[in-house]
Amino acid sequence: MEPLEPPVNDLQTVVPAMSLNPLDWLALVLLIIGGINWGLVGIARFDLVAALFGEGSGLSRAVYVLVGLGALYTLYLAYRIAGSHRA
């Protein structure tokens, strides 16, 4: 019987390194902002984006659109990450 190998603690060994480009990071930041905002809406009925930029203002709507586009791009990013682990 072969001895068991110790568990690997090095994340780079378990998950191959994948570099994220600036657009990837921007999408992730927008997704976090949207998640925090929706969390505040759900917990405290407080829309931080509307409070900062005005309810229904063009700037608020722009932030909502950017967060939505960031979420869609993050779907692509997840697909890319999953594909890099299959190879």
N, CA and C atoms as a LAMMPS dump frame, in Angstrom:
ITEM: TIMESTEP
0
ITEM: NUMBER OF ATOMS
261
ITEM: BOX BOUNDS ff ff ff
-5.0000000000000000e+02 5.0000000000000000e+02
-5.0000000000000000e+02 5.0000000000000000e+02
-5.0000000000000000e+02 5.0000000000000000e+02
ITEM: ATOMS id mol type element x y z
1 1 1 N 0.843 -1.179 0
2 1 2 C 0 0 0
3 1 3 C 0.89 1.244 0
4 2 1 N 0.589 2.172 -0.918
5 2 2 C 1.38 3.397 -1.027
6 2 3 C 1.007 4.379 0.066
7 3 1 N 1.997 5.13 0.572
8 3 2 C 1.672 6.133 1.599
9 3 3 C 0.843 7.264 0.981
10 4 1 N -0.036 7.82 1.78
11 4 2 C -0.859 8.935 1.337
12 4 3 C -0.012 10.198 1.241
13 5 1 N -0.283 10.981 0.197
14 5 2 C 0.435 12.239 0.049
15 5 3 C -0.211 13.286 0.946
16 6 1 N 0.6 14.18 1.51
17 6 2 C 0.024 15.237 2.343
18 6 3 C -0.826 16.173 1.48
19 7 1 N -1.847 16.785 2.077
20 7 2 C -2.677 17.704 1.29
21 7 3 C -1.866 18.885 0.777
22 8 1 N -2.233 19.342 -0.394
23 8 2 C -1.542 20.469 -1.008
24 8 3 C -2.123 21.763 -0.443
25 9 1 N -1.263 22.615 0.069
26 9 2 C -1.709 23.885 0.634
27 9 3 C -1.424 25.06 -0.289
28 10 1 N -0.73 24.807 -1.374
29 10 2 C -0.376 25.876 -2.302
30 10 3 C -1.5 26.063 -3.315
31 11 1 N -2.196 27.19 -3.237
32 11 2 C -3.338 27.453 -4.107
33 11 3 C -2.932 27.462 -5.57
34 12 1 N -1.736 27.935 -5.889
35 12 2 C -1.293 27.969 -7.271
36 12 3 C -1.138 26.568 -7.85
37 13 1 N -0.874 25.588 -7.013
38 13 2 C -0.765 24.217 -7.478
39 13 3 C -2.143 23.635 -7.752
40 14 1 N -3.101 23.957 -6.91
41 14 2 C -4.454 23.424 -7.056
42 14 3 C -5.202 24.118 -8.181
43 15 1 N -5.153 25.443 -8.214
44 15 2 C -5.849 26.237 -9.223
45 15 3 C -4.795 26.882 -10.11
46 16 1 N -4.773 26.516 -11.391
47 16 2 C -3.773 27.13 -12.271
48 16 3 C -3.926 28.647 -12.312
49 17 1 N -2.807 29.324 -12.401
50 17 2 C -2.829 30.793 -12.422
51 17 3 C -3.512 31.277 -13.685
52 18 1 N -4.389 32.255 -13.514
53 18 2 C -5.053 32.881 -14.651
54 18 3 C -5.021 34.376 -14.4
55 19 1 N -4.465 35.101 -15.33
56 19 2 C -4.383 36.53 -15.108
57 19 3 C -5.697 37.189 -15.509
58 20 1 N -6.098 38.164 -14.717
59 20 2 C -7.302 38.927 -15.005
60 20 3 C -6.896 40.256 -15.601
61 21 1 N -7.55 40.633 -16.693
62 21 2 C -7.234 41.915 -17.316
63 21 3 C -8.034 43.025 -16.628
64 22 1 N -7.749 44.281 -16.916
65 22 2 C -8.456 45.381 -16.243
66 22 3 C -9.975 45.345 -16.418
67 23 1 N -10.448 44.89 -17.58
68 23 2 C -11.895 44.791 -17.792
69 23 3 C -12.51 43.735 -16.866
70 24 1 N -11.795 42.631 -16.65
71 24 2 C -12.258 41.604 -15.71
72 24 3 C -12.418 42.199 -14.315
73 25 1 N -11.404 42.946 -13.876
74 25 2 C -11.436 43.55 -12.544
75 25 3 C -12.558 44.576 -12.432
76 26 1 N -12.746 45.38 -13.479
77 26 2 C -13.825 46.366 -13.472
78 26 3 C -15.18 45.684 -13.348
79 27 1 N -15.372 44.613 -14.091
80 27 2 C -16.638 43.877 -14.022
81 27 3 C -16.863 43.315 -12.619
82 28 1 N -15.821 42.795 -12.008
83 28 2 C -15.955 42.25 -10.653
84 28 3 C -16.28 43.345 -9.645
85 29 1 N -15.641 44.49 -9.777
86 29 2 C -15.921 45.614 -8.874
87 29 3 C -17.366 46.077 -9.043
88 30 1 N -17.82 46.194 -10.289
89 30 2 C -19.21 46.597 -10.53
90 30 3 C -20.188 45.576 -9.951
91 31 1 N -19.856 44.289 -10.075
92 31 2 C -20.71 43.249 -9.518
93 31 3 C -20.78 43.351 -7.996
94 32 1 N -19.67 43.658 -7.363
95 32 2 C -19.643 43.836 -5.906
96 32 3 C -20.467 45.046 -5.503
97 33 1 N -20.309 46.156 -6.238
98 33 2 C -21.098 47.352 -5.942
99 33 3 C -22.591 47.05 -6.057
100 34 1 N -22.973 46.373 -7.129
101 34 2 C -24.378 46.006 -7.305
102 34 3 C -24.874 45.084 -6.217
103 35 1 N -24.044 44.123 -5.833
104 35 2 C -24.436 43.199 -4.778
105 35 3 C -24.626 43.89 -3.442
106 36 1 N -23.723 44.803 -3.127
107 36 2 C -23.863 45.566 -1.876
108 36 3 C -25.118 46.42 -1.918
109 37 1 N -25.364 47.075 -3.052
110 37 2 C -26.547 47.923 -3.176
111 37 3 C -27.823 47.102 -3.017
112 38 1 N -27.902 45.955 -3.697
113 38 2 C -29.103 45.117 -3.574
114 38 3 C -29.234 44.537 -2.165
115 39 1 N -28.121 44.246 -1.528
116 39 2 C -28.18 43.787 -0.14
117 39 3 C -28.763 44.852 0.775
118 40 1 N -28.335 46.097 0.563
119 40 2 C -28.884 47.197 1.359
120 40 3 C -30.371 47.406 1.071
121 41 1 N -30.765 47.268 -0.188
122 41 2 C -32.186 47.398 -0.537
123 41 3 C -32.995 46.303 0.158
124 42 1 N -32.483 45.096 0.135
125 42 2 C -33.204 43.977 0.74
126 42 3 C -33.259 44.023 2.25
127 43 1 N -32.177 44.437 2.875
128 43 2 C -32.112 44.442 4.335
129 43 3 C -32.717 45.704 4.934
130 44 1 N -32.378 46.854 4.369
131 44 2 C -32.74 48.125 5.001
132 44 3 C -33.627 49.027 4.135
133 45 1 N -34.035 48.514 2.965
134 45 2 C -34.823 49.34 2.034
135 45 3 C -34.119 50.667 1.744
136 46 1 N -32.807 50.572 1.57
137 46 2 C -31.985 51.753 1.309
138 46 3 C -31.222 51.541 0.016
139 47 1 N -31.484 52.367 -0.98
140 47 2 C -30.798 52.296 -2.268
141 47 3 C -29.644 53.298 -2.243
142 48 1 N -28.451 52.794 -2.033
143 48 2 C -27.272 53.648 -1.906
144 48 3 C -26.997 54.437 -3.181
145 49 1 N -27.154 53.801 -4.33
146 49 2 C -26.908 54.491 -5.607
147 49 3 C -27.865 55.67 -5.758
148 50 1 N -29.148 55.453 -5.471
149 50 2 C -30.139 56.531 -5.571
150 50 3 C -29.847 57.621 -4.539
151 51 1 N -29.392 57.23 -3.359
152 51 2 C -29.082 58.22 -2.325
153 51 3 C -27.891 59.085 -2.735
154 52 1 N -26.913 58.488 -3.408
155 52 2 C -25.719 59.233 -3.811
156 52 3 C -25.954 60.104 -5.04
157 53 1 N -26.702 59.585 -6.01
158 53 2 C -26.809 60.266 -7.299
159 53 3 C -28.206 60.787 -7.625
160 54 1 N -29.167 60.529 -6.758
161 54 2 C -30.534 60.991 -6.994
162 54 3 C -31.394 59.892 -7.592
163 55 1 N -32.557 59.723 -7.024
164 55 2 C -33.46 58.669 -7.486
165 55 3 C -33.932 58.975 -8.907
166 56 1 N -33.712 58.032 -9.803
167 56 2 C -34.138 58.179 -11.185
168 56 3 C -33.286 59.121 -12.018
169 57 1 N -32.191 59.62 -11.462
170 57 2 C -31.338 60.538 -12.219
171 57 3 C -30.592 59.775 -13.312
172 58 1 N -30.103 60.529 -14.267
173 58 2 C -29.343 59.918 -15.346
174 58 3 C -28.099 59.206 -14.846
175 59 1 N -27.467 59.767 -13.839
176 59 2 C -26.262 59.157 -13.286
177 59 3 C -26.591 57.837 -12.576
178 60 1 N -27.689 57.818 -11.825
179 60 2 C -28.109 56.572 -11.17
180 60 3 C -28.4 55.497 -12.204
181 61 1 N -29.117 55.88 -13.237
182 61 2 C -29.445 54.916 -14.288
183 61 3 C -28.177 54.412 -14.971
184 62 1 N -27.204 55.297 -15.172
185 62 2 C -25.937 54.885 -15.775
186 62 3 C -25.22 53.867 -14.89
187 63 1 N -25.239 54.104 -13.583
188 63 2 C -24.605 53.15 -12.655
189 63 3 C -25.314 51.807 -12.742
190 64 1 N -26.655 51.804 -12.759
191 64 2 C -27.408 50.549 -12.85
192 64 3 C -27.092 49.811 -14.149
193 65 1 N -26.988 50.547 -15.247
194 65 2 C -26.656 49.92 -16.532
195 65 3 C -25.253 49.338 -16.49
196 66 1 N -24.295 50.08 -15.942
197 66 2 C -22.922 49.578 -15.837
198 66 3 C -22.839 48.331 -14.962
199 67 1 N -23.59 48.314 -13.86
200 67 2 C -23.608 47.131 -12.985
201 67 3 C -24.191 45.94 -13.74
202 68 1 N -25.258 46.166 -14.486
203 68 2 C -25.854 45.082 -15.277
204 68 3 C -24.908 44.561 -16.34
205 69 1 N -24.23 45.464 -17.046
206 69 2 C -23.254 45.045 -18.052
207 69 3 C -22.087 44.3 -17.406
208 70 1 N -21.683 44.779 -16.217
209 70 2 C -20.624 44.087 -15.484
210 70 3 C -21.031 42.671 -15.108
211 71 1 N -22.288 42.494 -14.728
212 71 2 C -22.789 41.155 -14.379
213 71 3 C -22.788 40.25 -15.609
214 72 1 N -23.222 40.777 -16.75
215 72 2 C -23.215 39.981 -17.98
216 72 3 C -21.79 39.601 -18.378
217 73 1 N -20.879 40.541 -18.265
218 73 2 C -19.481 40.251 -18.591
219 73 3 C -18.911 39.206 -17.629
220 74 1 N -19.34 39.244 -16.38
221 74 2 C -18.847 38.278 -15.399
222 74 3 C -19.29 36.856 -15.746
223 75 1 N -20.437 36.707 -16.395
224 75 2 C -20.839 35.386 -16.891
225 75 3 C -19.804 34.869 -17.892
226 76 1 N -19.382 35.739 -18.796
227 76 2 C -18.341 35.376 -19.754
228 76 3 C -17.034 35.047 -19.029
229 77 1 N -16.694 35.836 -18.023
230 77 2 C -15.474 35.603 -17.25
231 77 3 C -15.528 34.235 -16.561
232 78 1 N -16.663 33.891 -16.001
233 78 2 C -16.824 32.583 -15.35
234 78 3 C -16.633 31.455 -16.367
235 79 1 N -17.183 31.641 -17.553
236 79 2 C -17.022 30.644 -18.626
237 79 3 C -15.548 30.499 -18.994
238 80 1 N -14.847 31.632 -19.086
239 80 2 C -13.42 31.622 -19.397
240 80 3 C -12.625 30.892 -18.319
241 81 1 N -12.951 31.178 -17.058
242 81 2 C -12.242 30.533 -15.947
243 81 3 C -12.497 29.032 -15.956
244 82 1 N -13.758 28.648 -16.165
245 82 2 C -14.087 27.219 -16.204
246 82 3 C -13.355 26.527 -17.348
247 83 1 N -13.254 27.203 -18.487
248 83 2 C -12.547 26.626 -19.623
249 83 3 C -11.064 26.454 -19.37
250 84 1 N -10.479 27.353 -18.601
251 84 2 C -9.045 27.255 -18.316
252 84 3 C -8.745 26.088 -17.382
253 85 1 N -9.73 25.649 -16.614
254 85 2 C -9.51 24.519 -15.692
255 85 3 C -9.711 23.181 -16.39
256 86 1 N -10.424 23.179 -17.515
257 86 2 C -10.642 21.948 -18.26
258 86 3 C -9.405 21.573 -19.064
259 87 1 N -8.625 22.562 -19.429
260 87 2 C -7.467 22.3 -20.31
261 87 3 C -6.342 21.631 -19.59
